[in-house]
């Protein structure tokens, strides 16, 4: 597990992990827990699952049930992580008022909104973030109310009539300042200027800047070129393996690749990348990255990684085999040109 944050008067948030050795020899109380991964799998606890612990170092069984057996596990991974952090903050707020999470009432939520949006010094949040926090709390407390764990949800709602005559329930404290879109366009010319000066170390006239002290400029520029030109999210582009990056074949302008469902939101999806961005990625792989690998091999770091992460390497090999089988059965494989 990895610690997210905490103090004596705050709730703690941990995240489960897989393929981590259990230090039974150093911590006697963990004796008999070497099979922790299997126990968590049997309890439907996946990797990156949130564990909330109160300031007295207790795990509430109702919260544990909510995090594993409600709509919460079906949310996108990024949404689950954001909601878990929202719960930790709100529960800490309640604790400092002498209340446990299930004792919250509408007045607590009003005070919480006031502190988050108006009186919190230097860290006020906008309408979009408050809307997300309200959705997180509504999901938890409506589930707890339905299951009989609390008498009434602190998130009060009212009926709103839609244009088609139907009705939906909306939160009384729903924000009115939510922006449906806040897109700031960056032209290709502006992007190239930012990349050349910020990542590659050139000055405004296009000459090398003698004061530049950056590292890994080829890697960074290859990454941003791919993200900017393909529309990949940062998480999606950062998790791509080299075998998942399409190879630029002469004569084509764009190439098709795929992002695994475990990385994308909910399901696997395709993306399209231009040949110029893929050539920059290929140049980085063939030069700077290849030299880094050779250097790591000389120092024995690759072998150490194989010993430390055997399960991860097994999954990578299985992924490679899956890609080979897909290409042999006629399904488009990564790198298919778009003509």
N, C-alpha and C positions, 0 to 999 in steps of 0.2 A: 504494500500500500504506500501511497505517497501523500504526505501531509499537505493540505491546501492552506489552512490558516487556523488560528485559534489563540485563545488566551484564557485566563482563569474565569472570566465572566462571559466567555463566548462559547458557542457551539463549535465543534470541530468537524471538518469535512475531510474524509479520506476517499481514495479511489482504489478499487481492487486492481490487481495486476495478475498476469499469468506467467508461468515459467520462471518464477522467482524462487530461489532456494529458501526453505524455512530454516532459520538458524537455531535448530533444536539444541545443538551442543552449547551454544553461547547463552541461550535463554531457556532454562529448564522447564518453565511453564508451558513452552511450546512442544514439549515431548509428546509424541503421538499425533502431531498435526502435520506431519510431512506430506500427507495426501490432501493438503488444503485445496489445491486446484480441483480435485475430484469432488470434494465436499461442496465447494461452491457451485460446481456444475450441477450436482444433484439437487441443489436448492434453487436452481434457475438464476444464479448470480453470475453474470458475464464479466468479462474484463471491462475496466473503466466503469464499474458500477459504484455509485456513491454510497458511502457509509457515514451517517450523521450520528455524532456522539455528543451528548449534552455536557455541560461544564462539570458535572459530577462523574464523568466518564462512564455513562450508561447508554445503552442502545435501546431505544423505545421499540417494543415489538410491533406496535401499530404502524409506526413509520417504516419499519423494515418491511412489513407486509405491503404497504402502499408502494414502496420502491420496487417491489418484485411482482406484485399481483394486482395491478390496476392498469389504467391507460398509460401510466408513466413509462414502463419499459418499451412501449411501442412508439414513443416519440423518437425523432431523429437524434443522433448522438450529440450534436451540438446543442440542441434544445434541452436534452437531459442535463448536460453539464451546466448550462445557464440556469435552469430551474433549481438545481441542487444548490448552487451558490446563493440564489435568491432565498431559498429556505433557510440556509445557515444564517444569513443576515437578519431575517425577520425573527427567527427563533432567538437569536442573541438579543435583539431589541426587546422581545417579550421577557427574556430571562432577567434583564436589568430592571424590569418593572415588577419582578417577583411573580412572573407567570410562566407556566409551561406552554408548549405550542398549542395544546388542545383547549386551553383556557382563553384564547383570543376572542375578543368581541368586536363589534363594528367600531366602537370608539378607539380601540387599539389601532385598527386599520386606518382610521382617519388621522390619528397622530403620526402613524408611520408614513402616510402619504405626505403630511405636512413637513416632516423632518427630511424625507428623501427629496422632495421637490422644491421646498422653500427655505428651510432653516438649516439644512446641513451645510456647514461652512466649506466652501470651495469645491464641493462635490455634488452639486445639485444635478438631478437627472431630468431628461426631457420626457415628452409625452410617449414616445415610442418605447423607451425602456420601462416606464411605469406601466404601460399597457402589458408588456411581457411579464413583469413582476405580478401584476394583478391576475393574469392568466394562470401563472404558476400557483398562486395561492388559491385561486378558485378551483383549480383541478384537485388540489389536496383536500381542501375543506369540504367541497361538495361530495367527494368520495367518502370522507370520514363521516359526514352527516348521513349519507345513504346507508353506510354500514352500521350506523348506530353508535359510533364512537364519540360523537359530540351531539349536543342538542340542536345547534343551529350554526350555520356557516357565518363567519364574520364578514364575508363578501356578500353584501346585499345586492339583489338583482331586481330588475323590473322588466316588463314586457314591452317590446318595441315592435310596432307594426311595419311590415315591409311593403314595398310598392305593389307586389303581387297579391297582397292581402294576407299573407302569412305573418306569423309573429316569431320573434326570437327573444331570448332572455339576455339582457345586457347588464353589466355591472353598474351600480349607481355611481361608482367612482371612476368610471371609464374616462380617460383623458379626452379633451377636445382639441389638443394641439398636436395630434399625430400627423406627421407628414407621410402621405401615401408614397411619395417618391422624392428622393434627395440626390439625384444623379448629378455628378459633376463630370462633364465630358473632358477628355484629354485627347487632343489630336495626335496623330502619329508623329508629327514634327515636334510637338511639345514633349512627347514621351522620349523620342530619341535624344533630345537636348538634355532631359533629366538623366537618362541612362548614361550618356557619354560623360557628363560632368559629375554625377553623383556616384556612379558605379565603376566607370572605366578610367577616371582620372584625367580627363581632358579639360582644358579651359574653354571659355566662351568662344574663342576663335578656332577651336578644333585642334589645338596643339597640345601635346602632353604637358601636364602641369607638374613642374619639378617638385612641388611641395606635397604631391600625392603620396599617401602612406597606406593606401587601401590594400586589402588582401582578398584573394579569391575573386578578382574582378571578372575573369572569364566565366566562372561558375554562376556568379550573381547575374551577369548580363544574359547568359543563356536561359536562366530561370525566368527572369522578368520578360524577356522576348517571347518565350513560350506562353506565359500567363496572359500577357497583353494581347497577343495575336489570336489566341484560341478561346479566350473567355473562361479558362479553367479557374476554379477557386484556388486560393492559396493552399488549402489543405489537400486538394486533389492533385495539384501540380507537384507539391512537395512530397507526396507519397508515391509518385510514379517510379517504377523500376525502369532500368535502362531497356529491358526487353519489352516494356509497354510503350516506349516512345517510338512513334512511327519513324521509319528510315526514309530519308528523302531520296527518291529515285529521279534521275534526270528526266526532264520532259513534262513534269507535272507541277502544278501550282500549289495544290492542297492535298493533304493526306489525312486519312481517318484513323482515329485511335479510340480506345475505350478506357473508362474509369471504373474500377471495381465497385460493386455495390457497397462494400464495407467502408469505402472512402467517400463515395458520393452520398447525396441525401437519399436514403431509402433504397435506391436501385441502381444497377449498372447503367451508365449512359455513354453515348458516343461524343467525341469532340473532333474538331477539324483544325489542323495546324498548317500554316503556310510553309513552303519549302525553305524560305530564308531563315525562319526561326529554328527549324529542325536542323539545318546545316550548322547553325551556331551551337546547338546542343551537341551535335555530332563532333564538332571541332573540340569542344570542351572534353567530351568523353575520350577522344583519341589522344589528347595531349595532357592537360593539367590533371585530369582525373586518373588517367593511366599511370602518370608518374607518381601520384599519391598512393595508388594501389601497390606499385612496385616498392615504394618506400616502406609501406606498411608490411609488405611481405618480407622485406629484408630484416625488419625488426620483430617478426613473428606475431604481429598484431592480428592478422587474418586468422591464424590458427587459434589464437586466444578467443576471438569472437565466435568461432565455430564451437569451441568448448562451452562458452558462456551462454550462447543462444541456440542450442541444437534444435529446439522445437520451432523457432522462428525460421531457421534455415530449411527445415523439413517442409514448412508451409510454402516457402518461396519455391522450392523444387517442385512441389505439387502444383503450384500456379504455373510454372514453366511447362510442365507436362500437360496441363489443361489447355494452355495456348497452342501447344503442338497438336493436340487432338482436335481442337476447334478448327485449325487450319486444314487438317487432313479430311474433315467431314464437310468441307465446303463453306463453313461460316466465315465471313470476312474476318481476317486476323489483323492485329495492330499493324499499321503501316500501309493499309490498302490505299492506293492512289485514287483521288477523285478526279475524274476526267470530264 
